[in-house]
Amino acid sequence: MKHLIFVLLLLLNGQVLAEELKEFDFDVPSAAMQDRGVKPECKFEGVTIPEDAIIYAAGGYSGRKLDFQIDQSGHTATQFDIAINSKTRPVILILGAYEPTIWNLGWSSGTKILAVFASGYHRQVIAGLGSETPTLISSYDNKGPCGYFYVGKEKNVQLNPQSRQLFGKPVNLVYQGDKSGKIVVGDPLTNTEKLTTSKKNTPESYRDQSAPLAGKAGLDDAEAKGIIRRATVADANQWVEEVFANSPKQDVPPIAGQGIPKPRRPHLHNAYVVLKEFTYPAGLYGGNSASFFVTKGVPIPKGNPGHSTIYDFNSLLCNGVGCGR
């Protein structure tokens, strides 16, 4: 009898719970869908493409270099400023860059933007666009449903197939960016033309606050905070003496006036001593590369050293492109 009452209570409670659940509209979150093996589709939801819509593709390997990061790739963020001017036909934009990029959009009075699709290897973000305009971002980093590509000077073989899949028609025209990061899409702009842009999502709003400033600005900031200091000849000589003293003795005769040959002294161009925990700024490549002497008791810096050279007083090991010089 007790078991029967228990079962009846369970059924009644289940009925009440079912009635309560009818009041709610439950959507399966996208993350949960992926966990169940349901991947997002490469398409725009609810976007109607009129016959007269024109499709422009724009971008390049990278835009104008910024002094901050928008992701954890260790690469300096870049920015393209896209001015759209098409008063007679609605516009669809396909944007693509390799480096982490902010696409900062502005448009002339009378221009209507139907949709914006952005792709690339590293993180891509869209600034200046209102929430009423549908967007889709698919990059290598975010494992997006449309794969990834960037707009180059040649071999843009993915553009038309991607455009047909998303919008049912090929790209009308490709615009290539340069180091200035400025691209005018559509008709030429007059000097008096004013552009509209949304202030809700500015380029600055995408700054990764957890990452240091990039390049020389990052080094200057760390130096001002006492995390690093400029290296001196004394630091380079100390490295030579400690490496020499802790290396196996060479079976070579001494040189007159010099004695046993010692390791070559490190170059001091753009060289620093690391005094505290430190994260390499992004963009330490080419002329922005540096040398770092890591003092005893200080851990090896985090992040990407780029083309820099690291002299570690803890292990007396050299790492980086300058070690064999």
C-alpha positions in Angstrom: 0.0 0.0 0.0 2.8 2.4 0.9 4.5 1.6 -2.5 1.3 2.4 -4.3 0.9 5.8 -2.6 4.6 6.6 -3.3 4.1 5.9 -7.0 1.0 8.0 -7.2 2.8 11.0 -5.6 5.6 10.7 -8.1 3.1 10.7 -11.0 1.3 13.7 -9.6 4.5 15.6 -9.0 5.7 14.8 -12.5 2.4 16.1 -13.9 2.7 19.3 -12.0 6.3 19.7 -13.1 5.3 19.1 -16.7 2.6 21.7 -16.5 5.1 24.2 -15.0 7.6 23.5 -17.8 5.0 24.4 -20.5 5.3 28.0 -19.4 8.9 28.1 -20.5 10.5 28.1 -24.0 13.8 26.2 -23.6 16.5 26.8 -26.3 19.5 24.5 -26.4 22.6 26.6 -26.0 25.1 26.4 -28.8 27.8 25.0 -26.6 25.5 22.2 -25.5 24.6 21.5 -29.1 28.3 21.1 -29.9 28.7 18.8 -26.9 25.9 16.6 -28.5 27.6 16.6 -31.8 25.4 19.3 -33.4 27.7 21.8 -35.1 26.6 25.3 -36.1 25.9 25.7 -39.8 27.7 28.0 -42.2 24.8 30.3 -42.9 23.0 33.6 -42.0 19.7 33.1 -40.3 16.8 35.2 -41.5 18.7 37.2 -44.1 16.9 37.9 -47.3 19.2 38.8 -50.3 17.5 41.1 -52.9 18.4 40.7 -56.5 20.2 44.1 -56.7 22.5 43.4 -53.7 26.2 43.9 -54.4 28.9 41.8 -52.7 32.2 43.3 -51.9 35.3 41.5 -50.5 38.0 43.4 -48.7 41.1 42.8 -46.7 44.7 41.6 -46.8 47.3 39.8 -44.7 47.1 42.5 -42.0 46.0 46.1 -41.5 47.4 49.0 -39.6 49.4 47.8 -36.6 48.0 48.7 -33.2 49.9 48.9 -29.9 47.7 46.3 -28.2 46.4 42.7 -28.5 42.8 41.4 -29.0 43.6 37.8 -28.3 46.2 35.4 -26.8 47.9 34.6 -30.0 50.9 36.8 -29.1 50.4 38.7 -32.3 49.9 42.5 -32.4 46.4 43.5 -33.4 45.9 45.2 -36.7 43.0 47.4 -37.9 41.3 48.0 -41.2 39.1 51.1 -41.5 36.4 50.3 -44.1 34.4 53.1 -45.6 31.3 51.8 -47.5 29.7 54.1 -50.1 26.9 52.5 -52.1 23.8 54.7 -52.2 22.0 52.8 -55.1 22.5 49.1 -54.1 22.5 47.4 -50.7 25.8 46.0 -49.7 27.1 42.6 -48.4 30.7 42.6 -47.0 33.1 39.7 -46.9 36.2 40.6 -44.9 39.4 38.6 -44.4 42.8 39.0 -42.8 45.5 36.6 -41.5 46.6 38.6 -38.4 44.2 39.3 -35.5 42.2 42.2 -36.9 39.6 44.8 -36.0 37.3 45.7 -38.9 36.2 49.3 -38.2 33.2 50.1 -40.4 31.8 53.4 -41.4 29.2 54.1 -44.1 27.8 57.1 -46.1 24.3 58.4 -45.8 22.0 56.3 -47.9 24.2 53.2 -47.8 22.5 50.0 -46.5 24.6 47.1 -45.2 22.7 43.8 -45.3 25.3 41.5 -43.7 28.9 41.2 -42.8 31.0 38.0 -42.9 34.6 38.1 -41.5 37.2 35.4 -41.6 40.9 34.9 -41.0 43.5 32.8 -39.1 43.6 34.7 -35.8 40.7 36.5 -34.1 38.6 38.8 -36.2 36.2 41.4 -34.7 33.8 43.9 -36.2 33.6 47.5 -34.8 31.3 50.4 -35.6 28.4 48.3 -36.8 25.0 48.4 -35.1 23.4 45.2 -33.7 20.6 45.3 -36.2 23.0 44.2 -39.0 23.6 40.4 -39.0 27.3 39.3 -38.7 29.1 36.0 -38.9 32.8 35.4 -37.9 34.5 32.2 -38.8 38.3 31.9 -38.2 40.9 29.2 -37.5 41.1 30.3 -33.9 37.3 30.1 -33.2 36.9 26.9 -35.2 34.0 28.6 -37.0 31.5 26.7 -39.2 32.7 28.3 -42.4 36.4 27.5 -42.0 38.9 30.3 -42.6 40.6 32.3 -45.3 41.9 35.8 -45.8 41.7 38.2 -48.8 45.0 38.3 -50.7 46.5 39.8 -53.8 45.9 36.6 -55.7 44.4 33.1 -55.5 41.2 34.2 -53.8 39.8 30.8 -54.8 37.6 30.5 -51.6 35.7 33.8 -52.1 33.2 32.9 -54.7 32.3 29.4 -53.3 31.9 30.9 -49.9 29.8 33.8 -51.2 27.5 31.5 -53.1 27.0 29.3 -50.1 26.1 32.2 -47.8 24.4 34.6 -50.2 23.6 32.6 -53.4 25.8 34.7 -55.7 29.5 35.4 -56.3 31.6 38.4 -55.2 31.3 41.4 -57.4 34.6 43.1 -56.6 37.6 42.6 -54.3 39.4 45.5 -52.6 42.9 44.9 -51.3 44.2 46.7 -48.3 47.7 48.0 -47.5 49.7 49.0 -44.4 47.6 52.1 -44.0 44.6 49.9 -43.3 42.2 52.2 -45.1 39.9 50.9 -47.8 37.0 52.6 -49.6 34.4 50.1 -50.7 31.9 51.0 -53.5 31.8 54.4 -55.1 34.5 57.0 -54.5 34.0 59.3 -51.5 33.9 63.1 -51.8 35.9 65.2 -49.4 32.7 66.4 -47.7 31.1 63.0 -47.2 30.5 62.2 -43.6 30.4 58.6 -42.4 28.1 57.0 -39.9 29.5 54.6 -37.3 28.2 53.0 -34.1 29.8 54.0 -30.8 28.6 50.9 -29.0 31.5 48.7 -30.1 34.6 50.8 -30.7 38.0 49.4 -31.7 39.3 50.1 -28.2 36.6 48.0 -26.6 38.3 44.9 -28.1 41.6 45.5 -26.3 42.7 42.5 -24.3 43.3 44.0 -20.9 45.1 40.9 -19.7 47.8 41.3 -22.3 50.7 43.8 -22.2 51.1 46.6 -24.7 52.7 45.4 -28.0 56.2 46.0 -29.3 58.3 48.9 -28.1 55.4 50.4 -26.2 55.2 47.2 -24.2 58.9 47.3 -23.4 58.8 50.9 -22.4 55.8 50.2 -20.1 57.6 47.3 -18.4 60.7 49.4 -18.0 58.7 52.3 -16.4 57.2 49.8 -14.0 60.6 48.4 -12.9 59.9 45.0 -14.4 62.9 45.3 -16.8 65.8 47.7 -17.1 68.3 48.5 -19.9 71.2 46.1 -20.1 74.8 47.4 -19.8 78.2 46.2 -20.8 78.6 44.9 -17.2 75.6 42.6 -17.7 77.1 41.2 -20.9 80.5 40.8 -19.3 78.9 39.0 -16.3 77.2 36.6 -18.7 80.6 35.8 -20.4 82.4 35.2 -17.1 79.7 33.0 -15.6 79.3 30.9 -18.8 83.1 30.6 -19.0 83.5 29.6 -15.4 80.8 26.9 -15.6 81.8 25.4 -18.9 84.0 22.3 -19.4 87.7 23.3 -19.7 88.8 23.3 -23.3 91.9 21.4 -24.3 93.3 24.4 -26.3 96.4 26.4 -25.9 96.1 30.0 -24.6 96.4 32.9 -27.0 99.2 35.4 -26.3 97.8 38.4 -24.4 94.3 36.8 -24.1 94.6 33.5 -22.4 92.0 30.7 -23.0 89.3 32.0 -25.5 86.1 33.0 -23.8 82.5 33.0 -25.2 81.7 36.0 -27.4 80.0 38.9 -25.6 76.3 39.3 -26.3 75.1 42.2 -28.4 73.5 45.0 -26.4 71.2 46.4 -29.1 67.8 46.8 -27.6 68.9 44.6 -24.6 67.1 44.4 -21.2 67.6 42.7 -17.8 64.5 41.0 -16.5 64.1 41.8 -12.8 60.6 40.4 -12.1 57.9 38.1 -13.6 57.4 39.4 -17.1 55.4 38.6 -20.2 56.9 39.3 -23.6 55.0 42.0 -25.6 53.6 40.9 -28.9 55.4 41.8 -32.1 59.0 41.3 -31.1 60.0 40.4 -34.7 62.6 41.9 -37.1 63.7 45.4 -36.0 61.5 45.1 -32.9 63.3 42.0 -31.5 65.3 42.4 -28.3 67.7 40.6 -26.0 66.8 39.7 -22.4 69.1 38.8 -19.5 67.0 36.9 -17.0 68.5 37.4 -13.5 68.9 34.5 -11.0 65.7 33.7 -9.2 63.5 35.2 -11.8 61.4 32.8 -14.0 61.6 32.7 -17.8 59.2 35.3 -19.2 55.8 34.1 -20.5 54.4 34.6 -24.0 56.0 34.7 -27.4 59.6 36.1 -27.6 59.4 36.4 -31.4 62.9 36.9 -32.8 64.4 37.9 -29.4 67.3 36.2 -27.7 67.1 35.1 -24.0 70.2 34.7 -21.8 69.1 32.8 -18.7 71.4 33.3 -15.7 69.5 30.4 -13.9 70.5 27.8 -16.4 73.3 29.7 -18.2 71.6 28.7 -21.5 71.0 30.9 -24.4 67.8 30.6 -26.5 66.8 32.5 -29.6 68.1 33.7 -32.9 71.1 35.6 -31.6 72.7 32.7 -29.7 74.9 31.5 -32.5 76.1 34.9 -33.5 
